[in-house]
């Protein structure tokens, strides 16, 4: 099921799910990675500490997107080796509300990371946080198993209980859009815009 979401752009999902399921613009791809989609493996790290993310790479199922709540941009949550091990173990991507380091190594390895940026200093590994519990990442409350879809357009989270419904609606929307020519789109768009202007009292 989650693999099917790889064919659905975040823009389509955002249209269907609304703003509450879209992460804020601060979490971006750190390199031009392909679109990723997979069930969320949720992590909460204490500020300045990365212990729980480092534990998660040995516990997340292959195909998972590890999502991390940290609230910290002063210390890196992960570096090149952690990303390499995660990649080797089949993790699809990291989506972290924080920063990482060793970006050159991560990019060269081709491991998708979405974060708030990079910083060269690592966090400590002392504070126990949480694995497999709800986490707030980029303003979105994520539960384990929610479907995370991320690419250069942004990151959208589909609640697990709605994945069948949303996937069906997304496919229908994409099929309809594929059948519509730009001329048809322009005509429909102009009519909608003119109607909205007229209803708002704009007459020029």
C-alpha positions as CSV (number, residue, x, y, z in Angstrom):
1,X,0.0,0.0,0.0
2,X,2.6,2.6,1.0
3,X,4.7,1.8,-2.1
4,X,1.6,2.9,-4.2
5,X,1.9,6.3,-2.6
6,X,5.2,6.8,-4.3
7,X,3.2,7.6,-7.5
8,X,1.2,10.3,-5.7
9,X,2.8,13.8,-5.5
10,X,2.6,15.7,-2.2
11,X,0.7,18.4,-4.1
12,X,-2.2,16.0,-4.8
13,X,-2.2,14.7,-1.2
14,X,-2.2,18.2,0.2
15,X,-5.2,19.1,-1.9
16,X,-7.1,16.1,-0.4
17,X,-5.8,16.3,3.2
18,X,-5.5,20.0,3.8
19,X,-3.0,22.2,5.6
20,X,-2.9,20.3,8.9
21,X,-1.2,17.3,7.3
22,X,1.5,19.3,5.5
23,X,4.8,19.9,7.2
24,X,6.1,23.4,7.4
25,X,8.5,24.8,4.9
26,X,11.5,24.6,7.2
27,X,11.9,20.9,6.6
28,X,13.3,20.4,3.2
29,X,15.3,17.8,1.2
30,X,19.0,18.2,1.8
31,X,19.8,17.0,-1.7
32,X,17.8,16.4,-4.8
33,X,16.5,13.0,-3.7
34,X,13.7,11.1,-5.4
35,X,10.2,11.0,-3.9
36,X,10.0,8.8,-0.9
37,X,6.9,7.2,0.6
38,X,6.5,4.8,3.5
39,X,5.0,4.2,6.9
40,X,6.2,6.4,9.7
41,X,8.5,5.0,12.4
42,X,8.2,7.7,15.1
43,X,11.0,9.0,17.3
44,X,11.1,11.7,20.0
45,X,14.6,12.9,20.9
46,X,15.3,15.2,23.8
47,X,16.8,18.6,22.7
48,X,20.6,18.3,22.1
49,X,20.5,14.5,22.2
50,X,20.2,11.9,19.4
51,X,20.1,8.6,21.4
52,X,16.6,7.6,20.3
53,X,17.2,8.1,16.5
54,X,20.4,6.1,16.8
55,X,18.3,3.3,18.5
56,X,15.6,3.6,15.9
57,X,17.8,2.6,12.9
58,X,18.1,-0.9,14.4
59,X,14.3,-1.2,15.1
60,X,12.5,0.4,12.1
61,X,11.2,-2.1,9.5
62,X,12.6,-1.9,6.0
63,X,10.7,0.6,3.9
64,X,9.9,2.8,6.9
65,X,10.4,6.6,7.0
66,X,12.0,7.5,10.3
67,X,10.4,10.7,11.5
68,X,12.0,12.6,14.4
69,X,10.7,15.2,16.8
70,X,13.6,17.0,18.5
71,X,12.9,20.7,18.6
72,X,16.7,21.4,18.4
73,X,18.8,22.9,15.6
74,X,22.0,23.3,17.7
75,X,23.2,19.7,17.6
76,X,23.1,17.1,14.8
77,X,20.8,14.2,15.1
78,X,22.7,12.0,12.8
79,X,25.8,11.8,10.5
80,X,27.1,9.8,7.6
81,X,27.5,6.5,9.3
82,X,24.1,6.5,11.0
83,X,22.5,7.3,7.6
84,X,24.6,4.6,5.9
85,X,23.5,2.0,8.4
86,X,19.9,3.1,8.1
87,X,20.1,2.8,4.4
88,X,21.8,-0.6,4.6
89,X,19.0,-1.8,6.8
90,X,16.3,-0.7,4.3
91,X,15.1,2.5,5.9
92,X,13.5,4.6,3.2
93,X,14.4,8.1,4.5
94,X,14.9,10.3,7.5
95,X,12.4,13.2,8.1
96,X,13.7,15.1,11.1
97,X,12.6,18.2,12.9
98,X,16.2,19.1,13.5
99,X,19.6,19.0,11.7
100,X,22.2,16.5,10.6
101,X,25.8,16.5,9.6
102,X,28.1,14.9,7.0
103,X,25.8,16.0,4.2
104,X,28.4,15.2,1.5
105,X,28.6,11.6,2.7
106,X,24.8,11.3,2.9
107,X,24.3,12.8,-0.6
108,X,27.0,10.6,-2.1
109,X,25.4,7.5,-0.6
110,X,22.0,8.6,-2.0
111,X,20.1,8.4,1.3
112,X,17.1,10.8,1.4
113,X,17.1,13.2,4.3
114,X,14.6,15.9,4.9
115,X,15.5,18.3,7.7
116,X,16.0,21.9,8.8
117,X,19.6,22.0,7.7
118,X,23.1,20.9,8.7
119,X,25.5,21.6,11.6
120,X,28.8,20.0,12.2
121,X,28.5,19.3,15.9
122,X,26.7,16.1,17.1
123,X,24.3,15.8,20.0
124,X,24.9,13.6,23.1
125,X,23.6,10.0,23.5
126,X,22.4,10.1,27.1
127,X,18.7,11.0,27.2
128,X,15.9,8.4,26.7
129,X,13.1,9.8,24.7
130,X,10.4,7.7,22.9
131,X,10.0,5.2,20.0
132,X,6.7,4.3,18.4
133,X,4.7,7.0,20.1
134,X,3.0,10.0,18.5
135,X,5.5,12.7,17.4
136,X,5.1,16.2,16.2
137,X,7.3,16.9,13.2
138,X,7.1,20.1,11.1
139,X,3.9,20.9,12.9
140,X,2.2,17.7,12.0
141,X,1.2,15.1,14.6
142,X,2.3,11.8,13.3
143,X,1.3,8.3,14.6
144,X,3.2,5.1,13.9
145,X,2.2,3.7,10.5
146,X,0.9,7.0,9.1
147,X,2.1,7.3,5.4
148,X,4.8,9.9,4.8
149,X,5.3,11.2,1.3
150,X,8.2,13.6,0.7
151,X,9.9,15.2,-2.2
152,X,11.0,18.7,-3.3
153,X,7.4,19.9,-3.2
154,X,7.1,19.2,0.5
155,X,6.1,16.5,3.0
156,X,2.5,15.3,3.5
157,X,1.3,12.8,6.1
158,X,-1.7,10.5,5.4
159,X,-3.3,9.1,8.6
160,X,-3.0,5.3,8.5
161,X,-6.8,4.9,8.9
162,X,-7.4,7.0,5.8
163,X,-4.8,5.5,3.4
164,X,-7.2,3.5,1.3
165,X,-9.6,6.4,1.0
166,X,-6.9,8.9,0.2
167,X,-5.1,6.7,-2.3
168,X,-8.3,6.0,-4.2
169,X,-9.2,9.7,-4.3
170,X,-5.6,10.7,-5.3
171,X,-5.6,8.2,-8.2
172,X,-9.0,9.5,-9.4
173,X,-7.8,13.1,-9.2
174,X,-4.6,12.4,-11.1
175,X,-6.4,10.5,-13.8
176,X,-8.9,13.4,-14.3
177,X,-6.0,15.9,-14.5
178,X,-4.2,13.7,-17.0
179,X,-7.2,13.8,-19.3
180,X,-7.6,17.6,-19.2
181,X,-5.7,19.6,-21.8
182,X,-4.1,22.9,-20.9
183,X,-6.7,24.7,-23.1
184,X,-9.5,23.1,-21.1
185,X,-7.8,23.9,-17.8
186,X,-7.3,27.5,-18.8
187,X,-10.9,27.9,-19.8
188,X,-12.2,26.4,-16.6
189,X,-9.7,28.4,-14.5
190,X,-10.6,31.7,-16.1
191,X,-14.3,31.1,-15.7
192,X,-13.7,30.3,-12.0
193,X,-11.5,33.4,-11.5
194,X,-13.9,35.7,-13.3
195,X,-16.9,34.4,-11.2
196,X,-14.9,34.9,-7.9
197,X,-14.0,38.5,-9.0
198,X,-17.6,39.2,-9.9
199,X,-19.0,37.8,-6.7
200,X,-16.4,40.0,-4.8
201,X,-17.6,43.1,-6.6
202,X,-14.5,43.5,-8.8
203,X,-15.6,44.8,-12.3
204,X,-12.4,45.9,-14.1
